[in-house]
Amino acid sequence: MDSVGVFKALSSASRWNILKTLSTKPMSITEIAEEVALKPITVRHHLQTLIQEGLVEIHEEIRGVVGRPEVYYRVADRSIMVSFPERDYLLLSGLLVDGLSAHLGEEEARQLFNKIGEEAGVAYVNGLAAEHGIEKWTAESFGRIFVEGLLNEMGTKPEIVSQGENEITYLERNCLFLELAKNKPELVCNGLDSGFHAGIVKGLGSDVEGKRLKCMGHGDGYCEYHLRWKN
């Protein structure tokens, strides 16, 4: 499995809930949608990502009397990630972070986290641009598609604080890595998160600049970011 791809797949709260749901038994899209309270078309989109990263696979197709066959999905046999309860997954993440820091050194580990975050940020922006036919991002399209769309879907509880023609300020009230961020802010916040938002800026284009204004891992009540289109 590609580490960046898996990171992207599991950074979504909706996809994580789908994985946990499928860990109980194979289900159809309709059954999954009922369990996780999402529309079937949204579940189908998430399943495509999970299948692509090798986390979910098609279990079987059951043909009815008429219409298309009912497809059932299950957690892939080779996937072990969902076999961990959530608390153990957090423990495993902490062990990996500590291990990387110990073996690579704090600064080199931070640079690695920064690189992984940046690659993920660019991939998200480029993926959304392709999906929505965006040729050139604006503050309006970024706020609508990325902040209100993707970040809300991830479960970061985003909110647009202010938005103009050439700038946007938004915050996230839920940090997906808060426990780790509080323990290792240099790696998670200044490494992974800073890299992720640098990747977002890079993906938006050379005429965009951005900065983080607040950070939950450093004691603020929420994470806040500002982007400005120079032209």
C-alpha positions in Angstrom: 0.0 0.0 0.0 1.2 3.5 -0.8 1.6 5.4 2.5 0.4 8.7 1.1 -2.7 7.0 -0.4 -3.6 5.2 2.8 -3.1 8.5 4.7 -5.5 10.2 2.4 -8.0 7.4 2.6 -8.1 7.2 6.4 -8.0 10.9 7.0 -11.7 11.0 6.2 -14.0 10.3 9.1 -16.6 9.0 6.7 -14.3 6.5 5.1 -13.1 5.4 8.5 -16.7 4.8 9.6 -17.3 2.8 6.4 -14.3 0.6 7.2 -15.5 0.0 10.8 -19.0 -0.8 9.5 -17.6 -3.3 7.0 -15.4 -4.9 9.6 -18.6 -6.5 11.1 -19.8 -8.2 7.8 -20.1 -7.7 4.1 -22.7 -5.1 3.1 -24.2 -3.5 0.0 -24.0 0.2 -0.7 -27.5 0.7 0.5 -26.8 -1.1 3.8 -23.6 0.9 4.3 -25.4 4.2 3.6 -28.0 3.4 6.3 -25.4 2.5 8.9 -23.2 5.6 8.4 -26.0 8.0 7.6 -24.7 9.0 4.1 -26.2 9.1 0.7 -25.5 6.0 -1.4 -23.8 8.1 -4.1 -21.4 9.4 -1.4 -20.8 5.9 -0.1 -20.0 4.8 -3.6 -17.4 7.6 -4.0 -15.7 6.6 -0.7 -15.7 3.0 -1.6 -13.9 3.7 -4.8 -11.1 5.3 -2.8 -10.9 2.5 -0.3 -10.8 -0.1 -3.0 -8.1 1.8 -4.9 -5.9 1.8 -1.7 -6.5 -1.9 -1.1 -8.5 -1.5 2.1 -11.9 -2.8 0.7 -12.8 -5.4 -1.9 -15.9 -6.7 -3.6 -17.2 -9.7 -1.8 -19.9 -11.0 -4.2 -22.6 -10.0 -6.6 -26.1 -11.2 -6.1 -28.4 -11.0 -9.1 -32.1 -10.3 -8.6 -34.9 -10.9 -11.0 -34.5 -7.6 -12.8 -32.1 -4.7 -12.8 -28.4 -4.6 -11.9 -26.9 -7.1 -9.5 -26.5 -6.2 -5.8 -22.8 -5.8 -5.1 -21.5 -6.6 -1.6 -18.3 -5.2 -0.1 -16.0 -6.3 2.7 -12.8 -5.2 4.3 -9.9 -6.6 2.2 -8.3 -9.7 3.6 -4.8 -8.2 3.5 -5.9 -5.1 5.5 -5.1 -5.2 9.2 -5.7 -1.6 10.1 -9.4 -1.9 11.0 -8.6 -4.9 13.3 -7.3 -2.4 15.9 -9.8 -0.8 18.2 -9.6 3.0 17.9 -7.6 3.4 21.2 -5.1 0.8 19.9 -4.9 2.6 16.6 -4.0 5.8 18.5 -1.4 3.9 20.5 0.1 2.4 17.3 0.3 5.9 15.8 2.0 7.2 18.9 4.5 4.4 18.8 5.3 5.0 15.1 5.7 8.7 15.7 8.1 8.1 18.7 9.9 5.4 16.7 10.5 7.6 13.7 11.7 10.5 15.9 14.1 8.2 17.8 15.6 6.6 14.7 15.7 9.6 12.4 16.1 12.4 14.8 13.5 15.1 15.6 14.3 17.4 12.6 14.6 14.6 10.0 11.3 13.1 11.2 9.7 16.5 11.0 10.9 16.9 7.4 9.5 13.5 6.5 6.1 14.3 8.1 6.2 17.6 6.2 6.8 15.9 2.9 4.0 13.4 3.5 1.6 16.2 4.4 2.6 18.3 1.4 2.1 15.4 -1.0 -1.3 14.7 0.5 -2.3 18.4 0.3 -1.4 18.7 -3.4 -3.2 15.4 -4.1 -6.4 16.5 -2.5 -6.5 19.8 -4.3 -5.6 18.3 -7.7 -8.1 15.5 -7.2 -10.9 17.9 -6.4 -10.0 20.1 -9.3 -10.3 17.1 -11.7 -13.5 16.0 -10.0 -15.2 19.4 -10.2 -13.7 20.6 -13.5 -11.8 23.5 -11.8 -9.3 25.0 -14.2 -8.3 27.9 -11.8 -9.2 28.0 -8.1 -10.7 31.1 -6.6 -11.5 32.0 -3.0 -15.1 31.2 -3.7 -14.6 27.8 -5.2 -12.0 26.8 -2.6 -14.4 27.8 0.2 -17.3 25.9 -1.3 -15.6 22.8 -2.5 -12.6 22.3 -0.2 -13.7 23.9 3.1 -17.4 23.4 3.2 -17.2 20.2 1.1 -14.1 18.1 1.8 -13.1 19.3 5.3 -16.7 19.0 6.5 -16.8 15.4 5.1 -13.5 14.7 6.9 -15.1 15.7 10.2 -12.8 18.7 11.0 -15.9 20.9 11.7 -14.8 23.7 9.4 -16.1 27.3 9.4 -15.4 30.1 7.0 -14.6 33.1 9.2 -14.3 35.7 6.3 -14.2 35.5 2.6 -13.5 38.1 -0.1 -12.9 38.0 -3.8 -9.2 37.3 -3.3 -8.9 35.9 0.2 -10.4 33.5 2.7 -10.0 32.7 6.4 -11.3 29.5 7.8 -11.0 27.5 10.9 -11.3 23.8 12.0 -12.7 23.1 15.4 -11.8 19.4 15.3 -8.2 18.2 14.9 -8.1 14.7 13.5 -4.8 14.1 15.2 -5.3 16.1 18.4 -3.9 13.6 20.9 -0.8 13.2 18.9 -0.5 16.9 18.1 -0.6 17.8 21.8 2.2 15.3 22.6 4.3 15.9 19.5 3.4 19.4 18.1 6.7 19.8 16.4 6.1 16.7 14.3 2.4 16.7 13.8 1.7 20.4 13.7 4.9 21.9 12.4 5.6 18.8 10.3 2.5 17.0 9.0 -0.1 19.9 9.3 2.2 22.6 8.0 3.2 20.3 5.1 -0.4 19.5 4.3 -1.4 23.2 4.1 1.7 24.0 2.1 0.6 21.4 -0.3 -2.9 22.9 -0.5 -1.3 26.3 -1.3 1.0 24.7 -3.9 -1.9 22.9 -5.5 -4.0 26.1 -5.7 -1.4 27.8 -7.9 1.7 30.0 -7.7 -0.5 33.2 -7.2 -1.7 31.9 -3.8 0.0 32.4 -0.4 -1.2 31.1 2.9 -0.4 30.9 6.6 -1.6 29.2 9.7 -2.9 31.7 12.3 -3.9 29.3 15.2 -3.2 25.7 16.1 -4.9 23.4 18.6 -1.7 21.4 19.1 -0.1 24.6 20.4 -2.9 25.4 22.8 -5.4 27.4 20.7 -9.1 26.5 20.8 -9.1 25.7 17.0 -6.9 25.7 14.0 -7.2 28.7 11.7 -5.8 29.4 8.2 -5.7 32.3 5.8 -5.2 32.2 2.1 -4.7 35.1 -0.3 -4.8 35.2 -4.1 -2.1 37.8 -5.1 -3.5 38.4 -8.5 
